[in-house]
Structure formats: C-alpha cells, structure tokens
Amino acid sequence: MSEKQPIISLKNVTVSYGALTVLEDISMEVPEGAFLAVIGPNGAGKTTLVRTILGLVKPVSGEVRVFGRPPAALGALRREIGYVPQMHAVDLRFPVRVGDVVMMGRYARLGLFRWPGKADHEAVKRALARVGLADLIHRPLGDLSGGQRQRVFLARALATEPRLLILDEPTAGVDSRASKSLYELLRDFQQEGMTVVIVSHDVGVVSQYVDGVACVNRHLVVHGRPEVVLTSDMLTEVYGCQAMFFHHGHAPHMVVRMNEEES
C-alpha cells in the first residue's frame, strides 16, 4: 500500500449489536487516493464496517478517524464523502425522475430551507455525464435497467463532489457487463485522485481494478495488495471453505468448494 496520509484509519475497533459482536479488534488504514475492495462471506460484518466508517454505527471500543477526525466531528467535511448504499430497498413504483434522485446528493451542500440553484443543477448534469446518463435526466427511475439505476445512485453520490466514495455491493443484481463497466468507471475516478472503498462479492472481477483488498470475517483477516491477499489459502481462511481462482481469458472467477463435513 501507499505511504500517503490515511484518509480512513481504524484502530482496535470492536462493534456489537447487543450481545452479538459483529466486528472485533479491527485495525486498518486506507491512504488517500486508494481503491480498496472489502470482501468476505455473508454476515462477516462488511456493511457494519462501512456504516462504522460513516459514523452510522458507533463502536463499543477503538478509534475511527476519517479525514483525521472522528465521524461525529466531521462537520462540513461530511459533504466530502459520497455514499452508495445497497439498492434493495428502492421502490420503483415511486414516480421520481433521474434528475431528482441525483439532486438529493446536493442537499448536504444546500442546507436547510434552500432551493437548488444554478450551481446545483449544473452539478447534477456533470454527475450524470460522468456516469454516461446525461440524456436520461428527465426519465422516470422505474423505467431504467438495473445497471442504469445503479449508475443513477452513483451519480447522486458524485453530485456531492466527494473526495471519498464508499459503495456497498453496487453490482448486486446487475449483469456482468454492467458490473465490469461500473468497476472501470470507479477506477477512472481513482486515477483522477478520488479515494474509493467498495464492498463486493465479485472477488475475481474486482481484483482486476483495485490496488488493495481487505478480507473481513468479523476480524480483519488480511489487508494488502490483491496479488498477495487473494490466494487459495487466504480465501480458505476468510470463507471457511476451499476456494480457488480459475481464469477464462480476462474474466477470472472464484469457485468455492465446501468441505465434506459441511456438504
């Protein structure tokens, strides 16, 4: 990993929901300008890790810093974070247009009781152009494909003009072509200087684009470069089963084989 100043820092962070410990003694740093994938099995605490970084969940112990501050003390710096949550709660029957969804990303900058102005409308247009949907600004959200809708929510996060972009399973329910296109777009953002953190199950595909991987299964199992982290032995430790990479041209994928006693 790079020697740049960390934009995210966690030291001995433990998070519990009542008696259930979800994350335990997590320590890691994300340098500014990195592209990090957070991977692990279902229920491993990946979404909780993201919510802890955002300040939506408070750890029972340990220290979280974003831009050098605790999440609760970010103040105006919070608008420097773009967040794309999981998309499964979207009601596609609600009659909202693409441009209106993206404008929601400007509310943190607008403040209370202020109407969007020219600068806000221009920011919405720029964000949609960056994700290749400028011509759909007046289209109802429910008319779009899954891949297009995910890009709309990405544009909403970009409308804040963030330095740090955090995405939780952005390719869930999206076909492989749309997923690859999204990862390429995120890599472009990173190359422009944005820090990108993505929770993903697409282990084989996302590894082609990121420069760091954090493997989480309640503990931080390992954190490092993809070619070092993503070995069969390490994946076995993370997923609790036998896991191997197979390559077919430019589309590697991971095969998980359960142990005999688990089958």
C-alpha positions in Angstrom: 0.0 0.0 0.0 1.0 3.6 -0.5 2.8 5.8 2.1 0.2 8.6 1.6 -1.6 10.1 4.6 -4.6 7.8 5.5 -8.0 9.1 4.7 -9.6 6.4 6.9 -8.0 5.0 10.0 -9.4 2.3 12.4 -7.5 1.2 15.5 -8.7 -1.8 17.5 -12.3 -1.2 16.6 -15.0 -3.5 18.0 -18.7 -3.2 17.1 -21.5 -5.1 18.8 -25.3 -5.2 18.5 -26.4 -6.1 22.0 -24.6 -9.3 22.9 -23.6 -10.1 19.3 -20.1 -9.0 18.4 -20.1 -8.2 14.6 -16.6 -6.7 14.3 -13.7 -7.4 16.6 -10.4 -5.6 17.1 -10.2 -4.2 13.5 -7.2 -2.1 12.7 -6.5 -0.8 9.2 -5.7 2.3 7.2 -6.8 3.5 3.8 -4.5 6.0 2.2 -5.8 8.9 0.2 -6.2 8.0 -3.5 -6.5 4.3 -2.9 -9.1 1.9 -4.5 -9.9 -0.7 -1.8 -12.3 -3.7 -2.0 -13.8 -5.1 1.2 -14.6 -8.8 0.8 -15.8 -11.6 2.9 -18.7 -14.1 3.3 -22.3 -13.1 4.1 -22.7 -11.9 7.7 -19.0 -11.2 8.0 -19.6 -7.5 9.1 -18.7 -5.8 5.8 -21.7 -3.5 5.8 -21.2 -2.8 9.5 -17.6 -1.8 8.8 -18.8 0.7 6.2 -21.5 2.1 8.5 -18.9 2.5 11.2 -16.6 4.5 9.0 -19.6 6.7 8.1 -20.5 7.2 11.7 -23.9 5.5 11.4 -22.8 2.9 13.9 -20.8 3.7 17.0 -18.1 1.1 18.1 -18.1 -0.2 21.6 -14.3 0.3 21.7 -11.5 1.5 19.5 -10.9 4.6 17.4 -12.3 5.6 14.0 -10.9 8.6 12.0 -12.0 9.9 8.7 -10.0 12.9 7.3 -8.2 12.8 10.6 -11.4 13.3 12.7 -14.0 11.1 14.4 -17.0 10.7 12.2 -19.2 12.5 14.7 -16.9 15.5 14.4 -16.6 15.8 10.6 -18.9 18.8 10.4 -18.7 20.3 6.9 -16.2 17.6 5.9 -19.0 15.1 5.8 -20.0 16.6 2.4 -16.7 15.3 1.1 -18.0 11.7 1.4 -20.2 10.1 -1.3 -22.1 7.0 -0.2 -23.9 4.5 -2.4 -25.8 2.1 -0.1 -27.3 -1.3 -1.1 -30.1 -0.8 -3.6 -32.6 -3.5 -2.5 -34.9 -1.0 -0.7 -35.7 1.1 -3.7 -39.5 1.4 -4.6 -39.5 1.6 -8.4 -43.2 2.5 -8.3 -42.5 5.9 -6.8 -42.7 8.5 -9.6 -39.3 10.2 -9.4 -37.2 11.3 -12.2 -33.5 10.6 -12.6 -32.5 14.2 -12.2 -34.5 14.5 -8.9 -32.7 11.4 -7.5 -29.3 12.9 -8.3 -30.3 16.3 -6.9 -30.7 14.6 -3.5 -26.9 14.3 -3.4 -26.7 18.2 -3.3 -28.9 18.5 -0.1 -25.9 18.3 2.2 -24.3 21.3 0.5 -27.6 23.2 0.2 -28.5 23.2 3.9 -32.0 23.7 5.4 -34.6 25.8 3.6 -32.6 26.5 0.5 -33.8 25.7 -3.0 -31.3 24.3 -5.6 -29.7 27.0 -7.7 -27.9 27.1 -11.0 -24.7 25.6 -9.5 -26.7 22.6 -8.1 -28.4 21.9 -11.4 -25.0 22.1 -13.2 -23.5 19.7 -10.6 -26.4 17.2 -11.3 -25.7 17.4 -15.1 -22.0 16.9 -14.6 -22.6 13.9 -12.3 -24.9 12.3 -14.8 -22.5 12.9 -17.6 -19.7 11.3 -15.7 -21.7 8.0 -15.4 -22.9 8.2 -19.0 -26.5 9.0 -18.4 -26.8 12.7 -19.3 -29.6 12.0 -21.8 -31.8 10.3 -19.2 -32.1 13.2 -16.7 -35.9 13.5 -17.2 -36.6 9.7 -17.4 -38.5 8.1 -14.6 -36.2 6.0 -12.4 -38.5 2.9 -12.7 -38.0 2.9 -16.5 -34.3 2.2 -16.2 -32.4 -1.1 -16.2 -30.7 -2.3 -13.1 -27.3 -1.2 -14.3 -28.6 2.2 -15.2 -30.3 2.7 -11.9 -27.1 1.8 -10.1 -25.3 4.5 -12.1 -28.0 7.0 -11.1 -27.3 6.3 -7.4 -23.6 6.6 -8.2 -24.3 10.0 -9.8 -26.2 11.0 -6.7 -23.1 10.3 -4.6 -20.9 12.2 -7.2 -23.1 15.2 -7.0 -21.7 16.0 -3.6 -18.3 16.3 -5.4 -16.6 13.9 -2.9 -13.0 13.1 -2.1 -14.0 9.8 -0.6 -16.5 7.5 -2.4 -17.9 4.5 -0.5 -20.1 1.8 -2.2 -21.9 -1.1 -0.6 -22.4 -4.0 -3.0 -23.1 -1.7 -6.0 -23.2 -4.6 -8.5 -25.8 -6.7 -6.7 -28.5 -7.7 -9.1 -26.6 -6.2 -12.1 -25.4 -8.3 -15.0 -21.7 -9.0 -15.5 -21.3 -6.5 -18.4 -22.7 -3.6 -16.3 -20.6 -4.7 -13.3 -17.4 -4.5 -15.4 -18.3 -1.1 -16.8 -19.0 0.2 -13.3 -15.6 -1.1 -12.0 -13.9 0.6 -14.9 -15.7 3.9 -14.1 -14.6 3.6 -10.4 -11.0 3.0 -11.5 -11.2 6.2 -13.6 -12.4 8.1 -10.6 -9.5 6.7 -8.5 -7.0 7.7 -11.2 -8.3 11.2 -11.0 -7.5 11.3 -7.3 -10.7 10.1 -5.6 -10.4 7.5 -2.8 -12.8 4.6 -3.5 -13.9 1.9 -1.0 -16.2 -0.8 -2.3 -17.9 -3.7 -0.6 -18.1 -6.5 -3.2 -18.8 -10.2 -3.7 -17.3 -10.1 -7.1 -13.9 -11.2 -5.8 -12.3 -12.4 -9.0 -13.5 -9.4 -11.1 -13.0 -6.6 -8.7 -9.4 -7.8 -8.0 -8.5 -6.6 -11.6 -9.3 -3.0 -10.7 -8.4 -2.3 -7.1 -5.0 -1.7 -5.6 -5.9 -3.1 -2.1 -8.2 -5.8 -0.6 -9.4 -6.1 3.0 -10.7 -9.6 3.8 -13.2 -9.4 6.7 -14.8 -12.2 8.7 -15.6 -10.5 12.0 -11.9 -9.9 12.3 -9.7 -8.3 9.7 -8.1 -11.5 8.3 -5.7 -9.7 5.9 -5.3 -6.4 4.2 -2.9 -5.8 1.3 -2.5 -5.9 -2.5 -4.7 -8.3 -4.5 -2.0 -10.5 -5.8 -0.7 -11.1 -2.2 -4.1 -11.4 -0.5 -6.2 -13.4 -2.9 -4.5 -16.8 -2.6 -6.4 -20.1 -2.2 -5.1 -20.5 1.4 -6.2 -17.0 2.3 -9.6 -17.3 0.8 -10.0 -20.6 2.7 -9.3 -18.7 5.9 -11.7 -16.0 5.0 -14.6 -18.1 3.7 -14.1 -21.2 5.9 -14.0 -23.5 2.9 -11.8 -24.4 -0.1 -11.7 -21.6 -2.6 -9.8 -21.3 -5.8 -9.5 -18.9 -8.7 -10.0 -20.0 -12.3 -9.2 -17.8 -15.2 -11.0 -17.8 -18.5 -9.5 -15.1 -20.7 -9.9 -11.8 -18.9 -12.8 -12.9 -16.7 -11.5 -14.7 -13.6 -14.0 -16.1 -11.2 -13.8 -17.8 -7.8 -15.1 -21.3 -7.1 -16.0 -22.2 -3.6 -16.0 -25.9 -2.7 -17.5 -26.9 0.7 -15.6 -29.3 2.9 -17.0 -32.8 3.2 -18.3 -32.2 6.7 -20.2 -29.1 5.5 -21.9 -30.6 2.5 
